[in-house]
Amino acid sequence: MCQVPFAIINFTEARRLTPAEFKGVSKMLFFPLFAIGTMTILLQLYNMAVLNWFWPFFAGIVVHLIAGMLQFMRLVLLPQGNQPAA
């Protein structure tokens, strides 16, 4: 339940980005992670209301870990455009 305010804040911040600021964002990574994260939050809410099982909670943790790992890999592996060539 505590993920919902965090998701709302992040969604409104992402909507405020101008097209120039959104240019550096990998759309191939952003939109699928956004969709999977939204589905995970909906699954969490359904789990709280009906199921009361552990695996939806664990799925939410796994989704956050995978998203963080993908973003870190993108940060490390993509070349930086503003650094001088070595």
N, C-alpha and C positions, 0 to 999 in steps of 0.2 A: 504494500500500500504506500510505502514511503517513496516508491519510484515514480508515482504519478506526478507529484509536484515537480520533481526533477525533470521529467519528460516534458511537462508543459513549459517550464522555463527554457529548456534547450530548444524546443520547437519554436517558441516565439523569437528566441535569439537567432535561430537559423533563418527565419522568415525575414529578419531585418537586414540580412546580408545583401549588398548590392551585387549586380552581375559581375562587376570587376573583382569584388572580394571573393565571390563564389568560383571564380575562374581557376584557382589553384586547388580546389577540392576535387577529389576523384569521385565522379558521379557513379562510376562502376562499383565503388566501395560504399559511398554514402547512402544511396537509396536502398540497396538490399539490406544493409545493416539497420537502417531506419525501419524498414518493413518488418524485419525479424524481431527487432526490439519492441515494436508496437504489438506484434502478435504475442510476444512473451509477456508483456504487461497485461494484455487481455487474458491470457492463460492464467496468470497469477490471480487476477480478480475473480475469474471463474473458479479457480482452485479454492480461494478463500470462501466463496459463497456456497459452493456445492461439494467439491471433491474432498478437500482436506487431505490430500496426499502429499508425499515428499517430492516426487519426481518433477512436478512443475516448478517448485522452488529451486531444485537443483538445475533445471533447464535454464532458469533465469541467471543463475551464477555462471553457468557454462557460456551462455550468450555474451555476458559482459566480459568474461575472460577472453573469448575468441575475438570480440570486437577490439579490445585493448591490444591483443597480440597483433592483429592485422594492422592497426594504426601504428604501432611501434615499428613493425617491419617496413611499412611504407615510409615512415620517418627516417629509418636507418638506410634503407636501400635506394631511395630516390636521390639523385644528385641534387645538390643545392645550387640554384642559379646565381646567387649573389656572392659566392666565394671565388677567390682567384684560383686559377688552375695551378696544380702543383707541378 
